[in-house]
Amino acid sequence: MAEEDTEGQYTENRQPVPLPPGVGAINTTPAEATASYGTRADEEAEASEAAVHLVIALPSGTEEKASFPPGQLVGYVKAFLARKHEMSLAKLQLHVCVEGDERKLMLDPLSLVDCPNCTPGATVRIAATLS
């Protein structure tokens, strides 16, 4: 009976163990891999299109523009704003503007995509308030 060596790749007679069905060796050059998967610029452009673009009205009356992945937590966006604009994270609340002057509170445990109008590629107006 043949046994595997410590690497588990060869039998006792040092013959290669066949690969399971559907598993093949990688025989592509870097150029072929880049052509089939795209470039870093393509990936960045795709990620930018998939991001949620926020236009945030700050309590100071200024606006902040930032983009985040749809799965980013609301708490992360709040922490980002609190740190950048030296606001109290505990008092900061974000409200998504839905229709006209109507606003919906963005809850911390949710991600952006869970909030109204926050879909990938969308530009969404947010109001930041201090309570």
LOGUVEX-222818 format. One record per atom (N, C-alpha, C): residue in three letters; y negated, x negated, z negated; residue number from 1; atom name. Coordinates in nm, 4 decimals. Atoms other than C-alpha are relative to their C-alpha. Last residue first. Example, Ala and Ser with C-alpha at 12.3 -4.5 7.8 and 13.67 -1.06 7.14 Angstrom:
% residues 2
("ser"; (0.1190; 0.0820; 0.0060); 2; "N")
("ser"; (0.1060; -1.3670; -0.7140); 2; "CA")
("ser"; (-0.1090; 0.0770; -0.0730); 2; "C")
("ala"; (0.1190; -0.0890; 0.0000); 1; "N")
("ala"; (0.4500; -1.2300; -0.7800); 1; "CA")
("ala"; (-0.1200; -0.0900; 0.0000); 1; "C")
END
This chain:
% residues 131
("ser"; (0.0008; -0.1138; 0.0940); 131; "N")
("ser"; (-6.6148; 2.8692; -2.0077); 131; "CA")
("ser"; (-0.0423; -0.0444; -0.1374); 131; "C")
("leu"; (-0.0296; 0.0500; 0.1344); 130; "N")
("leu"; (-6.7085; 2.6157; -1.7397); 130; "CA")
("leu"; (-0.0104; 0.1169; -0.0956); 130; "C")
("thr"; (0.0878; -0.0426; 0.1076); 129; "N")
("thr"; (-6.6875; 2.7436; -1.3826); 129; "CA")
("thr"; (0.0426; -0.0680; -0.1312); 129; "C")
("ala"; (-0.0345; 0.0664; 0.1273); 128; "N")
("ala"; (-6.5474; 2.6119; -1.0548); 128; "CA")
("ala"; (-0.1013; 0.0439; -0.1045); 128; "C")
("ala"; (0.1116; 0.0091; 0.0956); 127; "N")
("ala"; (-6.5684; 2.8475; -0.7577); 127; "CA")
("ala"; (0.0511; -0.0620; -0.1280); 127; "C")
("ile"; (-0.0379; -0.0062; 0.1409); 126; "N")
("ile"; (-6.3239; 2.7884; -0.4719); 126; "CA")
("ile"; (-0.1275; -0.0082; -0.0827); 126; "C")
("arg"; (0.1129; 0.0159; 0.0918); 125; "N")
("arg"; (-6.3720; 2.8507; -0.0998); 125; "CA")
("arg"; (0.0480; 0.0252; -0.1424); 125; "C")
("val"; (0.0149; -0.1035; 0.1030); 124; "N")
("val"; (-6.0602; 2.7976; 0.1096); 124; "CA")
("val"; (-0.1176; -0.0323; -0.0896); 124; "C")
("thr"; (0.1157; 0.0443; 0.0772); 123; "N")
("thr"; (-6.0083; 2.6107; 0.4356); 123; "CA")
("thr"; (-0.0350; 0.1135; -0.0941); 123; "C")
("ala"; (0.1136; -0.0899; 0.0253); 122; "N")
("ala"; (-5.6581; 2.6829; 0.5642); 122; "CA")
("ala"; (-0.1113; -0.0731; -0.0743); 122; "C")
("gly"; (0.0977; 0.0053; -0.1083); 121; "N")
("gly"; (-5.4209; 2.4235; 0.7139); 121; "CA")
("gly"; (-0.1240; 0.0842; -0.0231); 121; "C")
("pro"; (0.0159; 0.1300; -0.0658); 120; "N")
("pro"; (-5.1338; 2.5124; 0.4823); 120; "CA")
("pro"; (-0.0945; 0.0082; 0.1195); 120; "C")
("thr"; (-0.1128; 0.0285; -0.0878); 119; "N")
("thr"; (-5.2029; 2.8445; 0.3062); 119; "CA")
("thr"; (-0.0224; -0.1349; 0.0671); 119; "C")
("cys"; (-0.0273; 0.1445; 0.0016); 118; "N")
("cys"; (-5.4303; 2.8953; 0.0079); 118; "CA")
("cys"; (0.1264; -0.0301; 0.0796); 118; "C")
("asn"; (0.0652; 0.0706; -0.1108); 117; "N")
("asn"; (-5.5608; 3.2456; 0.0959); 117; "CA")
("asn"; (0.0306; -0.1495; 0.0074); 117; "C")
("pro"; (0.0396; -0.0715; -0.1225); 116; "N")
("pro"; (-5.4512; 3.3924; -0.2400); 116; "CA")
("pro"; (-0.0742; -0.0917; 0.0970); 116; "C")
("cys"; (0.1291; -0.0681; 0.0133); 115; "N")
("cys"; (-5.2963; 3.1446; -0.4880); 115; "CA")
("cys"; (-0.0383; 0.0673; 0.1317); 115; "C")
("asp"; (-0.0223; -0.1248; 0.0730); 114; "N")
("asp"; (-4.9251; 3.0510; -0.4948); 114; "CA")
("asp"; (-0.1276; 0.0830; -0.0127); 114; "C")
("val"; (-0.0573; -0.0962; -0.0930); 113; "N")
("val"; (-4.9834; 2.7885; -0.2233); 113; "CA")
("val"; (0.0297; 0.1343; -0.0666); 113; "C")
("leu"; (0.1034; -0.0577; -0.0864); 112; "N")
("leu"; (-5.2151; 2.6043; -0.4599); 112; "CA")
("leu"; (0.0565; 0.1098; 0.0893); 112; "C")
("ser"; (0.0426; 0.0956; -0.1011); 111; "N")
("ser"; (-4.9424; 2.5549; -0.7201); 111; "CA")
("ser"; (-0.1020; 0.0699; 0.0909); 111; "C")
("leu"; (-0.0293; -0.0307; -0.1398); 110; "N")
("leu"; (-4.9149; 2.7647; -1.0328); 110; "CA")
("leu"; (-0.0407; -0.1150; 0.0913); 110; "C")
("pro"; (-0.1385; 0.0359; -0.0342); 109; "N")
("pro"; (-4.8921; 2.6476; -1.3953); 109; "CA")
("pro"; (0.0365; 0.0250; 0.1466); 109; "C")
("asp"; (-0.0484; 0.1380; 0.0046); 108; "N")
("asp"; (-5.2691; 2.6233; -1.4243); 108; "CA")
("asp"; (0.1459; -0.0205; 0.0405); 108; "C")
("leu"; (-0.0683; 0.0364; 0.1241); 107; "N")
("leu"; (-5.3715; 2.9747; -1.3181); 107; "CA")
("leu"; (0.0615; -0.1396; 0.0089); 107; "C")
("met"; (-0.1126; 0.0847; -0.0409); 106; "N")
("met"; (-5.6253; 3.0219; -1.0382); 106; "CA")
("met"; (0.0640; -0.0534; -0.1277); 106; "C")
("leu"; (-0.0237; 0.1189; 0.0813); 105; "N")
("leu"; (-5.8497; 3.3107; -1.1421); 105; "CA")
("leu"; (0.1231; -0.0735; 0.0505); 105; "C")
("lys"; (-0.1245; -0.0091; 0.0765); 104; "N")
("lys"; (-5.9255; 3.5535; -0.8584); 104; "CA")
("lys"; (0.0200; -0.1324; -0.0728); 104; "C")
("arg"; (-0.0639; 0.1262; 0.0359); 103; "N")
("arg"; (-6.2759; 3.6023; -0.7215); 103; "CA")
("arg"; (0.1257; 0.0267; -0.0815); 103; "C")
("glu"; (-0.1177; -0.0133; 0.0861); 102; "N")
("glu"; (-6.4418; 3.8923; -0.5395); 102; "CA")
("glu"; (0.0673; -0.1358; -0.0200); 102; "C")
("asp"; (0.0241; 0.0658; 0.1282); 101; "N")
("asp"; (-6.7885; 3.8112; -0.4038); 101; "CA")
("asp"; (0.1204; 0.0078; -0.0939); 101; "C")
("gly"; (0.1361; -0.0164; 0.0480); 100; "N")
("gly"; (-6.7010; 3.8872; -0.0424); 100; "CA")
("gly"; (-0.0222; -0.0796; -0.1266); 100; "C")
("glu"; (0.0787; -0.0812; -0.0924); 99; "N")
("glu"; (-6.3262; 3.8828; -0.0132); 99; "CA")
("glu"; (-0.1384; 0.0217; -0.0583); 99; "C")
("val"; (-0.0877; -0.0713; -0.0923); 98; "N")
("val"; (-6.0922; 3.6232; -0.1659); 98; "CA")
("val"; (-0.0777; 0.0824; 0.1019); 98; "C")
("cys"; (0.0801; -0.1083; -0.0568); 97; "N")
("cys"; (-6.2897; 3.3524; -0.3443); 97; "CA")
("cys"; (0.0845; 0.0701; 0.1049); 97; "C")
("val"; (-0.0035; -0.0030; -0.1457); 96; "N")
("val"; (-6.0444; 3.1431; -0.5467); 96; "CA")
("val"; (-0.0790; 0.1214; 0.0464); 96; "C")
("his"; (-0.0156; -0.1353; -0.0529); 95; "N")
("his"; (-6.1481; 3.0900; -0.9074); 95; "CA")
("his"; (-0.0001; -0.0091; 0.1518); 95; "C")
("leu"; (0.0162; -0.0103; -0.1447); 94; "N")
("leu"; (-6.1104; 2.7623; -1.0926); 94; "CA")
("leu"; (0.0294; 0.1427; 0.0429); 94; "C")
("gln"; (-0.0803; -0.1044; -0.0632); 93; "N")
("gln"; (-6.1676; 2.7270; -1.4658); 93; "CA")
("gln"; (-0.0296; -0.0002; 0.1491); 93; "C")
("leu"; (0.0103; -0.0198; -0.1442); 92; "N")
("leu"; (-6.2900; 2.4210; -1.6546); 92; "CA")
("leu"; (0.0959; 0.1087; 0.0486); 92; "C")
("lys"; (0.0906; -0.1111; -0.0292); 91; "N")
("lys"; (-6.3289; 2.4504; -2.0336); 91; "CA")
("lys"; (-0.0075; 0.0350; 0.1485); 91; "C")
("ala"; (-0.0383; -0.1172; 0.0799); 90; "N")
("ala"; (-6.0275; 2.2393; -2.1366); 90; "CA")
("ala"; (-0.0860; 0.1221; 0.0332); 90; "C")
("leu"; (-0.1181; -0.0601; -0.0612); 89; "N")
("leu"; (-6.0918; 1.9923; -1.8532); 89; "CA")
("leu"; (0.0397; 0.1283; -0.0729); 89; "C")
("ser"; (-0.1061; -0.0237; 0.0976); 88; "N")
("ser"; (-6.4416; 1.9259; -1.9838); 88; "CA")
("ser"; (0.1166; 0.0707; 0.0685); 88; "C")
("met"; (0.0018; -0.1333; 0.0607); 87; "N")
("met"; (-6.6538; 1.7984; -1.6961); 87; "CA")
("met"; (0.1157; 0.0094; -0.0997); 87; "C")
("glu"; (0.0199; 0.0101; 0.1444); 86; "N")
("glu"; (-6.7289; 1.4403; -1.5940); 86; "CA")
("glu"; (-0.0196; 0.1364; -0.0666); 86; "C")
("his"; (0.1337; -0.0546; 0.0305); 85; "N")
("his"; (-6.7619; 1.5133; -1.2200); 85; "CA")
("his"; (-0.0289; 0.0052; -0.1496); 85; "C")
("lys"; (0.0999; 0.0453; -0.0972); 84; "N")
("lys"; (-6.4732; 1.2979; -1.0934); 84; "CA")
("lys"; (-0.1422; 0.0426; -0.0382); 84; "C")
("arg"; (0.0182; 0.1455; 0.0077); 83; "N")
("arg"; (-6.2579; 1.3405; -1.4037); 83; "CA")
("arg"; (-0.1134; -0.0466; 0.0903); 83; "C")
("ala"; (0.0520; 0.0331; 0.1330); 82; "N")
("ala"; (-6.3016; 1.7150; -1.4363); 82; "CA")
("ala"; (-0.0279; -0.1497; -0.0107); 82; "C")
("leu"; (0.1416; -0.0367; 0.0078); 81; "N")
("leu"; (-6.2597; 1.7661; -1.0608); 81; "CA")
("leu"; (-0.0620; -0.0406; -0.1332); 81; "C")
("phe"; (0.0727; 0.0778; -0.0999); 80; "N")
("phe"; (-5.9314; 1.5740; -1.0379); 80; "CA")
("phe"; (-0.1497; 0.0274; -0.0101); 80; "C")
("ala"; (0.0121; 0.1339; 0.0583); 79; "N")
("ala"; (-5.8041; 1.7327; -1.3611); 79; "CA")
("ala"; (-0.0784; -0.0922; 0.0936); 79; "C")
("lys"; (0.0966; -0.0075; 0.1110); 78; "N")
("lys"; (-5.8762; 2.0793; -1.2197); 78; "CA")
("lys"; (-0.0228; -0.1383; -0.0614); 78; "C")
("val"; (0.1304; -0.0151; -0.0638); 77; "N")
("val"; (-5.6980; 1.9927; -0.8937); 77; "CA")
("val"; (-0.1093; 0.0064; -0.1070); 77; "C")
("tyr"; (0.0345; 0.1301; -0.0573); 76; "N")
("tyr"; (-5.4006; 1.8641; -1.0934); 76; "CA")
("tyr"; (-0.1390; 0.0054; 0.0639); 76; "C")
("gly"; (0.0394; 0.0886; 0.1091); 75; "N")
("gly"; (-5.3916; 2.1814; -1.3043); 75; "CA")
("gly"; (-0.0398; -0.1384; 0.0494); 75; "C")
("val"; (0.1395; -0.0335; 0.0298); 74; "N")
("val"; (-5.3837; 2.3908; -0.9858); 74; "CA")
("val"; (-0.0521; -0.0912; -0.1112); 74; "C")
("leu"; (0.0269; -0.0908; 0.1112); 73; "N")
("leu"; (-5.0594; 2.2135; -0.8982); 73; "CA")
("leu"; (-0.1492; 0.0220; -0.0193); 73; "C")
("gln"; (0.0700; 0.0644; 0.1118); 72; "N")
("gln"; (-5.0142; 2.0594; -0.5553); 72; "CA")
("gln"; (-0.0326; 0.1035; -0.1076); 72; "C")
("gly"; (-0.0796; -0.0046; 0.1215); 71; "N")
("gly"; (-4.7562; 2.2380; -0.3398); 71; "CA")
("gly"; (-0.0658; -0.0639; -0.1204); 71; "C")
("pro"; (-0.0139; -0.1371; 0.0494); 70; "N")
("pro"; (-5.0035; 2.3149; -0.0626); 70; "CA")
("pro"; (0.0766; 0.0100; -0.1305); 70; "C")
("pro"; (-0.1218; -0.0622; -0.0533); 69; "N")
("pro"; (-5.0895; 1.9441; -0.0308); 69; "CA")
("pro"; (0.0144; 0.1408; -0.0577); 69; "C")
("phe"; (-0.1183; 0.0222; 0.0818); 68; "N")
("phe"; (-5.4514; 1.8745; -0.1259); 68; "CA")
("phe"; (0.1215; 0.0598; 0.0705); 68; "C")
("ser"; (-0.1219; -0.0544; -0.0580); 67; "N")
("ser"; (-5.7797; 1.8419; 0.0596); 67; "CA")
("ser"; (0.1190; -0.0395; -0.0862); 67; "C")
("ala"; (-0.1205; 0.0784; 0.0254); 66; "N")
("ala"; (-6.1204; 1.7953; -0.0997); 66; "CA")
("ala"; (0.1188; 0.0704; 0.0635); 66; "C")
("lys"; (-0.1043; -0.0290; -0.0988); 65; "N")
("lys"; (-6.4772; 1.9086; -0.0413); 65; "CA")
("lys"; (0.1174; -0.0930; -0.0266); 65; "C")
("glu"; (-0.0968; 0.1090; -0.0152); 64; "N")
("glu"; (-6.7112; 1.9216; -0.3408); 64; "CA")
("glu"; (0.1022; 0.0448; 0.1033); 64; "C")
("glu"; (-0.1321; -0.0305; -0.0525); 63; "N")
("glu"; (-7.0186; 2.1439; -0.3442); 63; "CA")
("glu"; (0.0821; -0.1266; 0.0119); 63; "C")
("thr"; (-0.0413; 0.0797; -0.1152); 62; "N")
("thr"; (-7.3291; 2.1195; -0.5590); 62; "CA")
("thr"; (0.1390; 0.0438; 0.0460); 62; "C")
("gly"; (0.0622; -0.0534; -0.1200); 61; "N")
("gly"; (-7.4728; 2.3914; -0.7849); 61; "CA")
("gly"; (0.0343; -0.0806; 0.1253); 61; "C")
("ser"; (0.1304; 0.0655; -0.0198); 60; "N")
("ser"; (-7.4053; 2.2033; -1.1089); 60; "CA")
("ser"; (-0.0736; 0.0523; 0.1221); 60; "C")
("pro"; (0.0994; -0.0613; 0.0891); 59; "N")
("pro"; (-7.1254; 2.4511; -1.1937); 59; "CA")
("pro"; (-0.1401; -0.0596; 0.0177); 59; "C")
("leu"; (-0.0006; 0.0528; 0.1368); 58; "N")
("leu"; (-6.9356; 2.3252; -0.8862); 58; "CA")
("leu"; (-0.1055; 0.0684; -0.0859); 58; "C")
("ala"; (0.1351; -0.0152; 0.0539); 57; "N")
("ala"; (-6.8714; 2.5253; -0.5690); 57; "CA")
("ala"; (0.0043; -0.0403; -0.1465); 57; "C")
("ile"; (0.0108; -0.0407; 0.1399); 56; "N")
("ile"; (-6.5428; 2.3882; -0.4320); 56; "CA")
("ile"; (-0.1466; 0.0041; -0.0421); 56; "C")
("val"; (0.1444; 0.0159; 0.0133); 55; "N")
("val"; (-6.4661; 2.3766; -0.0613); 55; "CA")
("val"; (-0.0331; 0.0592; -0.1361); 55; "C")
("leu"; (0.0782; -0.0756; 0.0977); 54; "N")
("leu"; (-6.0914; 2.3261; -0.0551); 54; "CA")
("leu"; (-0.1476; -0.0351; 0.0106); 54; "C")
("his"; (0.1337; 0.0595; 0.0081); 53; "N")
("his"; (-5.8780; 2.2208; 0.2419); 53; "CA")
("his"; (-0.0866; 0.0878; -0.0902); 53; "C")
("val"; (0.0930; -0.1084; 0.0290); 52; "N")
("val"; (-5.5103; 2.3073; 0.1941); 52; "CA")
("val"; (-0.1355; -0.0666; -0.0230); 52; "C")
("ala"; (0.0703; -0.0038; 0.1273); 51; "N")
("ala"; (-5.3051; 2.0368; 0.3612); 51; "CA")
("ala"; (-0.0818; 0.1286; -0.0138); 51; "C")
("ala"; (-0.0787; -0.0779; 0.0950); 50; "N")
("ala"; (-5.0584; 2.0939; 0.6460); 50; "CA")
("ala"; (-0.0708; 0.0144; -0.1344); 50; "C")
("glu"; (-0.0053; -0.1383; -0.0470); 49; "N")
("glu"; (-5.3068; 1.9823; 0.9112); 49; "CA")
("glu"; (0.0723; 0.0889; -0.0996); 49; "C")
("ser"; (0.1353; -0.0545; 0.0125); 48; "N")
("ser"; (-5.3799; 1.6666; 0.7118); 48; "CA")
("ser"; (-0.0031; 0.1459; 0.0437); 48; "C")
("ala"; (0.0227; -0.0280; 0.1420); 47; "N")
("ala"; (-5.0077; 1.5974; 0.6698); 47; "CA")
("ala"; (-0.1374; 0.0617; -0.0208); 47; "C")
("glu"; (-0.0822; -0.1164; 0.0355); 46; "N")
("glu"; (-4.9554; 1.6277; 1.0459); 46; "CA")
("glu"; (-0.0220; 0.0399; -0.1455); 46; "C")
("ala"; (0.0632; -0.1156; -0.0639); 45; "N")
("ala"; (-5.2457; 1.3913; 1.1154); 45; "CA")
("ala"; (0.0756; 0.1274; -0.0344); 45; "C")
("glu"; (0.1215; -0.0306; 0.0747); 44; "N")
("glu"; (-5.1098; 1.1435; 0.8594); 44; "CA")
("glu"; (-0.0706; 0.1216; 0.0593); 44; "C")
("glu"; (-0.0383; -0.0560; 0.1295); 43; "N")
("glu"; (-4.7605; 1.1575; 1.0120); 43; "CA")
("glu"; (-0.1229; 0.0402; -0.0804); 43; "C")
("asp"; (-0.0520; -0.1349; -0.0254); 42; "N")
("asp"; (-4.8980; 1.1071; 1.3623); 42; "CA")
("asp"; (0.0355; 0.0695; -0.1306); 42; "C")
("ala"; (0.1165; -0.0843; -0.0305); 41; "N")
("ala"; (-5.1076; 0.8118; 1.2411); 41; "CA")
("ala"; (0.0436; 0.1439; 0.0272); 41; "C")
("arg"; (0.0649; -0.0298; 0.1284); 40; "N")
("arg"; (-4.7963; 0.6614; 1.0803); 40; "CA")
("arg"; (-0.1205; 0.0908; 0.0225); 40; "C")
("thr"; (0.0661; 0.1117; 0.0657); 39; "N")
("thr"; (-4.6223; 0.6813; 1.4149); 39; "CA")
("thr"; (-0.0601; 0.0451; -0.1320); 39; "C")
("gly"; (0.1448; -0.0003; -0.0008); 38; "N")
("gly"; (-4.3695; 0.9227; 1.5542); 38; "CA")
("gly"; (-0.0562; -0.1177; -0.0772); 38; "C")
("tyr"; (0.0551; -0.0604; 0.1207); 37; "N")
("tyr"; (-4.0057; 0.9819; 1.4657); 37; "CA")
("tyr"; (-0.1516; 0.0056; -0.0035); 37; "C")
("ser"; (-0.0681; -0.1244; 0.0346); 36; "N")
("ser"; (-3.8249; 0.9256; 1.7962); 36; "CA")
("ser"; (-0.0623; 0.0695; -0.1202); 36; "C")
("ala"; (0.0132; -0.0993; -0.1070); 35; "N")
("ala"; (-4.0688; 0.6739; 1.9423); 35; "CA")
("ala"; (0.0639; 0.1319; -0.0394); 35; "C")
("thr"; (0.1383; -0.0481; -0.0005); 34; "N")
("thr"; (-4.0979; 0.4848; 1.6132); 34; "CA")
("thr"; (-0.0180; 0.1091; 0.1039); 34; "C")
("ala"; (0.0179; -0.0811; 0.1200); 33; "N")
("ala"; (-3.7178; 0.4577; 1.5842); 33; "CA")
("ala"; (-0.1399; 0.0592; -0.0048); 33; "C")
("glu"; (-0.0685; -0.1262; -0.0222); 32; "N")
("glu"; (-3.6877; 0.3390; 1.9428); 32; "CA")
("glu"; (-0.0172; 0.0931; -0.1198); 32; "C")
("ala"; (0.0765; -0.0758; -0.1003); 31; "N")
("ala"; (-3.9559; 0.0744; 1.8876); 31; "CA")
("ala"; (0.0644; 0.1355; 0.0263); 31; "C")
("pro"; (0.1185; -0.0599; 0.0622); 30; "N")
("pro"; (-3.7880; -0.0407; 1.5641); 30; "CA")
("pro"; (-0.0821; 0.0842; 0.0980); 30; "C")
("thr"; (0.1016; 0.1025; 0.0215); 29; "N")
("thr"; (-3.4615; -0.0882; 1.7577); 29; "CA")
("thr"; (-0.1174; 0.0661; -0.0709); 29; "C")
("thr"; (0.1280; -0.0192; -0.0657); 28; "N")
("thr"; (-3.1799; 0.1555; 1.7188); 28; "CA")
("thr"; (-0.0921; -0.1157; -0.0316); 28; "C")
("asn"; (0.0162; 0.1011; -0.1033); 27; "N")
("asn"; (-2.8138; 0.0903; 1.6490); 27; "CA")
("asn"; (-0.1304; 0.0198; 0.0748); 27; "C")
("ile"; (0.1358; -0.0077; -0.0525); 26; "N")
("ile"; (-2.7600; 0.2728; 1.3216); 26; "CA")
("ile"; (-0.0186; -0.1148; 0.0979); 26; "C")
("ala"; (0.0839; 0.1156; 0.0302); 25; "N")
("ala"; (-2.3875; 0.3063; 1.2654); 25; "CA")
("ala"; (-0.1375; 0.0194; 0.0623); 25; "C")
("gly"; (-0.0033; 0.1101; -0.0950); 24; "N")
("gly"; (-2.2323; 0.6464; 1.2782); 24; "CA")
("gly"; (-0.0895; -0.1122; -0.0455); 24; "C")
("val"; (0.0775; 0.1112; 0.0535); 23; "N")
("val"; (-2.1378; 0.9217; 1.0381); 23; "CA")
("val"; (0.0133; -0.1152; 0.0971); 23; "C")
("gly"; (0.1413; -0.0343; 0.0068); 22; "N")
("gly"; (-2.0319; 1.2511; 1.1944); 22; "CA")
("gly"; (-0.0882; -0.1092; -0.0561); 22; "C")
("pro"; (0.0544; -0.0687; -0.1170); 21; "N")
("pro"; (-1.6620; 1.1978; 1.1198); 21; "CA")
("pro"; (-0.1460; 0.0374; -0.0215); 21; "C")
("pro"; (-0.0343; -0.1418; -0.0069); 20; "N")
("pro"; (-1.6054; 0.9542; 0.8309); 20; "CA")
("pro"; (-0.0592; 0.0639; 0.1256); 20; "C")
("leu"; (0.1039; -0.0876; 0.0547); 19; "N")
("leu"; (-1.6413; 0.5850; 0.9072); 19; "CA")
("leu"; (0.0445; 0.1442; 0.0095); 19; "C")
("pro"; (0.0745; -0.0840; -0.0949); 18; "N")
("pro"; (-1.3234; 0.3865; 0.9669); 18; "CA")
("pro"; (-0.1016; 0.0883; -0.0720); 18; "C")
("val"; (-0.0382; -0.1379; 0.0269); 17; "N")
("val"; (-1.2341; 0.1236; 0.7051); 17; "CA")
("val"; (-0.0794; 0.0873; 0.0967); 17; "C")
("pro"; (0.1041; -0.0954; 0.0407); 16; "N")
("pro"; (-1.2797; -0.2196; 0.8554); 16; "CA")
("pro"; (0.0579; 0.1401; -0.0217); 16; "C")
("gln"; (0.0410; -0.0809; -0.1141); 15; "N")
("gln"; (-0.9665; -0.4381; 0.8615); 15; "CA")
("gln"; (-0.1070; 0.0983; -0.0471); 15; "C")
("arg"; (0.1394; 0.0272; -0.0377); 14; "N")
("arg"; (-0.9412; -0.7045; 0.5925); 14; "CA")
("arg"; (-0.0426; 0.0721; 0.1277); 14; "C")
("asn"; (-0.0099; 0.0858; -0.1170); 13; "N")
("asn"; (-0.5583; -0.6814; 0.5626); 13; "CA")
("asn"; (-0.1369; -0.0270; 0.0634); 13; "C")
("glu"; (-0.0596; 0.1282; 0.0358); 12; "N")
("glu"; (-0.6034; -0.5532; 0.2092); 12; "CA")
("glu"; (0.0096; -0.0956; 0.1183); 12; "C")
("thr"; (-0.1334; -0.0122; 0.0568); 11; "N")
("thr"; (-0.8370; -0.2782; 0.3244); 11; "CA")
("thr"; (0.0544; -0.1401; -0.0254); 11; "C")
("tyr"; (-0.1111; 0.0537; -0.0788); 10; "N")
("tyr"; (-1.2066; -0.3311; 0.3753); 10; "CA")
("tyr"; (0.1324; 0.0242; -0.0713); 10; "C")
("gln"; (0.0206; -0.0140; -0.1428); 9; "N")
("gln"; (-1.5239; -0.1512; 0.2681); 9; "CA")
("gln"; (0.1210; -0.0418; 0.0821); 9; "C")
("gly"; (-0.0546; -0.1249; -0.0493); 8; "N")
("gly"; (-1.4684; -0.0749; -0.0992); 8; "CA")
("gly"; (-0.0120; 0.0183; 0.1496); 8; "C")
("glu"; (0.1041; -0.0730; -0.0722); 7; "N")
("glu"; (-1.7059; -0.3480; -0.2104); 7; "CA")
("glu"; (0.0510; 0.1311; 0.0576); 7; "C")
("thr"; (0.1050; -0.0436; 0.0923); 6; "N")
("thr"; (-1.4695; -0.4750; -0.4810); 6; "CA")
("thr"; (-0.1103; 0.0774; 0.0702); 6; "C")
("asp"; (0.0550; 0.1087; 0.0797); 5; "N")
("asp"; (-1.1750; -0.4824; -0.2397); 5; "CA")
("asp"; (-0.1158; 0.0530; -0.0834); 5; "C")
("glu"; (0.1375; 0.0354; -0.0359); 4; "N")
("glu"; (-0.9893; -0.1701; -0.1368); 4; "CA")
("glu"; (-0.0448; -0.1175; -0.0835); 4; "C")
("glu"; (0.0999; -0.0296; 0.1018); 3; "N")
("glu"; (-0.6129; -0.1608; -0.1678); 3; "CA")
("glu"; (-0.1379; -0.0400; 0.0496); 3; "C")
("ala"; (0.1223; 0.0794; -0.0099); 2; "N")
("ala"; (-0.3410; -0.1382; 0.0951); 2; "CA")
("ala"; (-0.0984; 0.0447; -0.1073); 2; "C")
("met"; (0.1186; -0.0850; 0.0000); 1; "N")
("met"; (0.0000; 0.0000; 0.0000); 1; "CA")
("met"; (-0.1241; -0.0889; 0.0000); 1; "C")
END
